[in-house]
Amino acid sequence: MTSAETAERTDAFLTTVGGEWWRTAVIYQIYPRSFADASGDGIGDLPGITSHLDDLARLGVDAIWLSPFQRSPQKDAGYDVSDYCDVDPLFGTLADFDAMLAAAHERGIRVIVDLVPNHSSDQHEWFQQALAARPGSPERARYMFRDGKGEHGELPPNNWDSVFGGPAWTRVTEADGTPGQWYLHLFDSSQPDFDWSNEEVREEFRRILRFWLDRHVDGFRVDVAHGLVKAEGLPDYIPTPEAGSMGGEEENVPYWGQEGVHEVYRDWRRILAEYEGDRALAAEAWLPTADRTALWVRSDEMHQAFNFPYLQTEWDAAELREVISESLRAFPGVGAPSTWVLSNHDVVRHASRLALTAENPQGHGIGPDSPGKPMPEVGLRRARAATALMLALPGSAYLYQGEELGLPEVIDIPGEARQDPTWFRTNGERYGRDGCRVPIPWHADAPAYGFSPTGASWLPQPAEWAELARDRQAGVEGSTLELYRLLLAERRARDLGAGTLEWVDGFGTDAVAFRNGNVTVVANTGSAPIPVPDGIVIAASGPLTDGEVPADTTVWVAIG
């Protein structure tokens, strides 16, 4: 297909699909490294994604979100970007991207790309220029360079720690060989933070936005959207143990949630409004409450924000009712839809997380020596029930690749195979996020379970995943894959994403029970069975027994 034909088909798609699609969309996250490898090098790529778009169309999703595929040294699996306007050769070419985008649009699937504005790679042209330049130069002003403390500047400018462990500052050696200034990196030392008080930085990201919008992407998921702006003076700060690595449990963090970041997104919203097709911005913003998160999706800012308070909620009826009620008050209160999410590339997969018996600090991960390892059968049962509950809620929902297969967290990854910077920066004290990023299985009897034609895989796949492969579940009644297909089909047919939630009483304290349109939903988080509501059962996350909803099961019942 020529570039002109690609543009023509994309323009036709954008003008025919309904407006404000993001209010009710089910969006499927693709972690490109681990989705499908067409080249055989063991790392997923854009042609691999294109080859499986029919599978996603059959699943019934409305959009896909791609984690970073731009040029990168891959120190943090692509979240260290060296060129924001090109495709890393690991994943293919810009032509491969254009072909994938066109193929997705042909199937009615929108495409959201990841944007990483808080920091770049240390291999980015700008940062290399900054290292070669003098202190106080325009080149250094694009990043957060500061003089150190102490008699000879030998101490970092403040006491901030990196999200990945260790100090958030690294000292450079100047061109003359002497110890020099320090630069801030809230993540790995290979990811220097931009200085968003610099208008040159702001203008560069306007250019980057337009580059991808001109290629007809449908929107952006914005990494660390609560970051970017730092408090004036960079005051010292020590997070509480409950704060979480991304600040999701604490107010007034000097590098998260600063007021100045909102003007950045107002500026971006105006840029998106210049384009046809209802493009959208989605915020990864780890904030302590739904009310705080809702500030990122006011009418002139972003369109969606991930609902991390919901993701972090235990499998407990009272807690779930509270977070759902708060979400449906806070987000619509500013004119935005609530979003719902259970898993992504940064958290323990919910098929394991919901069955843990020990603390699960965000970003630390779980491994062979972690306490309270998950119970697989309980975890899968709860994961299916939690998904059935989530997909019945009004608003937009996010799925993470492989959860439709019931994939658990991979715990037994050898130390020598791990690749997350968190593992290395903490000397193995934190396992990091590799366990949720293992390449997914497509065909039980194929090399690498169909992920790669050569059998190569950048992270080792467990033997038990053969039984979870897509071809083993397709068409099998009761499989997790078929459950997801059923739920998504019924959600769309009954327009549940655009519905209204009405709580229903009478099912006990362990039930999350509500009505959305003509569907009554009951999720049983307790141990005793609950009566099935009157009506026709249209979906259930597990077998129902004697007219009752067993423990860790959710049922949808059509009424009227």
C-alpha positions, 0 to 999 in steps of 0.5 A, spaced: 500 500 500 502 506 498 503 512 503 497 516 499 493 510 499 494 509 507 493 516 508 486 516 504 484 510 508 486 513 515 482 519 513 476 515 511 476 511 518 477 518 522 471 521 519 466 515 519 467 513 526 463 516 532 465 522 536 468 522 543 470 514 542 474 514 548 468 515 553 466 508 552 472 505 549 475 498 551 483 499 550 488 494 549 495 495 551 500 492 547 507 491 550 511 491 543 517 487 546 512 481 548 506 481 544 509 478 537 516 477 534 515 477 526 523 477 525 525 471 530 530 475 534 526 474 540 523 481 541 516 483 539 515 488 533 511 492 529 510 487 524 508 482 529 503 486 532 500 487 525 499 480 524 495 479 530 490 485 529 485 480 527 485 476 533 484 483 537 478 485 532 475 478 534 476 479 541 472 485 541 477 491 543 476 498 540 483 501 541 490 499 542 495 502 546 502 501 544 508 502 549 514 505 547 517 503 540 521 509 538 528 509 538 532 508 544 538 504 547 533 500 551 536 501 558 528 501 560 525 497 555 524 503 551 522 508 556 528 511 555 527 515 548 533 517 544 529 520 538 521 521 539 520 521 531 523 515 529 522 507 530 527 503 533 530 498 529 528 493 534 521 494 532 521 495 525 521 502 521 516 508 520 513 504 514 512 498 518 508 503 523 504 506 518 502 499 515 500 497 522 496 503 523 492 503 517 491 495 518 488 497 525 484 502 522 481 498 517 479 493 522 475 499 526 481 499 531 484 506 534 491 506 535 494 510 541 502 511 542 506 512 548 509 519 549 515 519 555 515 527 556 518 527 563 525 524 561 529 522 555 535 517 554 542 520 556 543 518 548 538 523 546 542 528 542 540 534 546 543 530 552 549 529 549 550 536 547 549 538 554 554 534 557 559 537 552 557 544 554 559 548 560 554 549 566 549 555 565 549 554 557 542 553 553 544 546 552 544 544 559 538 548 561 534 543 557 535 538 563 535 539 570 542 540 571 544 543 578 551 545 582 552 540 588 552 541 595 558 541 600 565 544 599 567 542 592 560 540 590 561 533 592 554 532 595 547 531 590 543 538 590 538 534 594 536 528 598 531 525 592 531 518 591 530 515 584 523 511 583 528 505 581 532 505 587 538 509 589 539 517 588 536 521 583 542 525 582 548 523 578 554 527 577 558 528 571 565 529 569 566 536 565 570 537 558 576 538 562 576 532 566 574 535 573 568 533 577 562 537 575 554 538 576 549 533 577 543 532 573 536 529 576 533 523 574 527 520 577 528 514 574 534 510 571 541 514 571 540 513 563 533 517 563 535 525 565 529 529 567 527 535 562 526 542 565 519 543 563 520 551 565 524 551 559 520 554 553 525 550 548 522 543 551 515 545 550 516 547 543 520 540 542 514 536 544 509 540 540 513 538 534 513 531 537 505 531 538 504 534 531 509 529 528 505 523 530 498 526 529 500 528 522 501 520 521 494 519 524 495 516 530 488 517 535 492 519 541 497 519 546 498 515 553 502 520 557 508 517 561 508 520 568 503 525 566 503 527 574 511 529 573 514 534 569 514 540 573 518 540 580 517 544 586 521 551 586 527 550 589 527 543 589 526 542 596 528 535 600 523 530 601 523 523 604 517 519 602 513 515 607 513 508 607 506 508 604 507 513 599 508 508 593 514 508 588 510 513 584 507 517 589 500 514 589 499 515 596 501 521 598 500 529 597 505 535 596 510 531 593 515 536 590 516 532 584 509 529 583 502 533 581 505 540 581 500 545 579 504 548 573 503 541 569 496 543 568 498 548 563 502 543 559 496 539 558 492 545 556 497 547 551 497 539 548 489 539 548 489 545 543 494 542 539 489 535 538 483 540 537 487 542 531 486 535 528 480 531 525 478 525 528 477 526 536 484 525 538 485 523 545 490 524 551 490 519 557 494 520 563 498 516 567 498 519 573 499 516 580 495 520 585 492 519 592 485 520 590 480 520 585 479 527 586 486 529 585 486 525 579 480 528 576 484 535 576 488 532 570 481 531 566 478 537 566 474 539 560 480 543 557 486 538 559 486 531 558 481 526 556 482 520 560 486 518 566 488 511 569 484 510 575 490 507 579 486 507 586 481 502 583 487 498 580 490 498 587 483 496 591 483 489 594 478 484 592 473 486 598 466 488 596 466 494 601 472 497 598 470 496 591 463 499 592 467 505 595 472 506 590 467 505 584 462 510 587 468 515 588 470 514 581 463 515 578 462 522 582 469 525 581 470 524 574 463 525 571 464 531 576 469 534 571 466 532 565 470 526 564 469 518 563 471 514 569 476 509 567 477 502 569 484 498 569 486 492 573 493 490 570 499 493 566 506 493 564 508 496 571 504 492 576 503 485 578 498 481 573 491 481 577 491 474 576 496 473 581 496 480 585 488 478 587 491 472 591 497 475 594 497 474 602 503 479 603 504 486 602 505 488 594 509 495 594 508 498 587 514 497 583 517 492 587 515 486 584 514 479 586 519 473 585 522 466 588 523 469 595 517 473 596 513 472 602 506 470 601 506 467 594 499 467 590 495 461 590 494 460 582 487 457 582 484 462 587 488 468 583 485 466 576 478 465 579 478 472 582 481 475 576 476 473 572 470 475 577 474 482 577 474 483 570 467 481 569 465 486 574 470 492 571 467 491 564 460 492 566 462 499 569 460 505 565 466 509 562 472 506 559 476 500 560 483 498 559 486 491 558 493 488 558 495 483 553 495 476 556 490 477 561 485 475 556 488 468 557 488 468 564 496 469 565 499 470 572 505 473 574 511 469 572 515 469 579 521 464 577 525 468 573 533 467 574 537 473 576 541 472 570 535 473 565 532 479 569 532 486 565 528 491 569 533 497 572 529 496 578 533 489 579 540 492 578 539 499 582 537 495 588 542 489 587 536 484 587 532 487 593 527 488 588 525 484 583 522 489 578 517 488 573 519 483 568 514 478 571 508 481 568 512 483 561 514 475 559 512 474 552 505 472 551 503 465 548 499 464 542 500 457 540 501 451 545 506 447 540 510 452 536 517 455 538 516 460 544 509 458 544 508 462 537 511 468 540 517 468 535 518 463 529 525 461 532 523 460 539 527 466 541 524 470 547 527 476 551 525 473 557 524 466 559 517 463 558 514 458 563 512 451 561 505 451 564 504 457 559 503 452 553 496 450 556 494 458 557 496 459 549 491 462 545 490 456 540 488 452 546 483 457 549 479 459 542 472 456 541 473 452 548 467 454 552 468 457 559 476 459 557 478 465 559 479 468 552 472 466 551 469 469 557 473 476 555 470 475 548 463 474 551 463 480 556 466 485 551 460 483 546 455 484 551 458 490 553 458 493 546 451 490 545 448 493 551 452 499 551 454 499 558 460 503 557 455 509 556 450 507 562 449 509 569 450 505 575 445 504 580 447 500 586 442 494 588 441 492 595 439 485 598 445 481 596 449 482 603 456 485 605 460 481 601 457 483 594 458 488 589 451 489 586 449 494 581 444 495 575 447 498 569 441 499 563 437 492 563 443 488 566 444 486 574 451 485 576 453 481 582 460 480 584 461 475 590 468 477 594 466 473 600 466 465 601 458 464 602 454 463 596 449 469 594 443 468 590 443 469 582 438 475 581 432 474 577 432 474 570 436 471 564 444 469 565 448 472 560 455 471 562 458 469 569 465 468 570 465 461 573 460 456 574 453 457 578 451 452 582 444 451 584 441 458 583 447 461 587 453 465 585 459 462 588 465 465 592 470 469 587 465 469 581 461 475 578 454 474 574 451 478 569 443 478 569 439 481 563 432 483 566 426 486 563 
